[in-house]
């Protein structure tokens, strides 16, 4: 007889999860928000971000100042954006900030808007294959190649087209790892670093299987380059490959 399994988890306060195990019951695993989640920086200081209902409010909360952008296809029209909700109205366009010097801040905050929306719309999961993943120095050997720090667009295209490269570690070996928390690590490479943080777990693509949302902050040693990136990942079977479902920011059309 085929056995039915579900994932039961022990959840403790402050949004951290400990051991998960398989058993015979059929209840669902709720969305888990971890303390590493960050709201857009230009929100009021007193904004709450402790649970899913708080995140839904963040999407409509007005920022403490507008960001002026243009669509590069119609540069004569200035657009003012002052909330995540307003950003989503124009997110399909090729946006640039005015002045252009605000662009890095704009990308960071809109990536955090994407994270907020994904988590807020998450559903409980019926199955999970993520619990055996260990957040340690070996994790880049299992994560997809898109998560490696690739600054050059040309180099990125070359690596993505190479079917012999599949993992972050194959793209850029990690020289040193610094563990900041259970799901918070800094991976150093020859020229820079990637700060990895687990933001949330849940069913974020409505297939019943638990996914995880990871944020990476890139930095280059001795330079001014920095970037905030977001990755939606899943695993479809026990000990299977970690699969990339989506990533942000998107490349311009």
Secondary structure, DSSP 8 states (H G I E B T S, - for coil): -----EEEEEEETTTEEEEEEEES----B--EE-TT----TTS-TT---SSHHHHHHHHH---SS-EEEEETTEEEEEEEE-SHHHHHHHTTS-EEESSGGGHHHHHHHHHHHHHHHHHHT-B-BSB---TT---STTGGGTSBGGGS----HHHHHHHHH-TT--BHHHHS---EEEEEETTEEEEE-SSEEEEEEEEEEEBSSSSSB-EEEEEEEEEETTS--EEEEEEEEE-SSTT---EEEEEES----
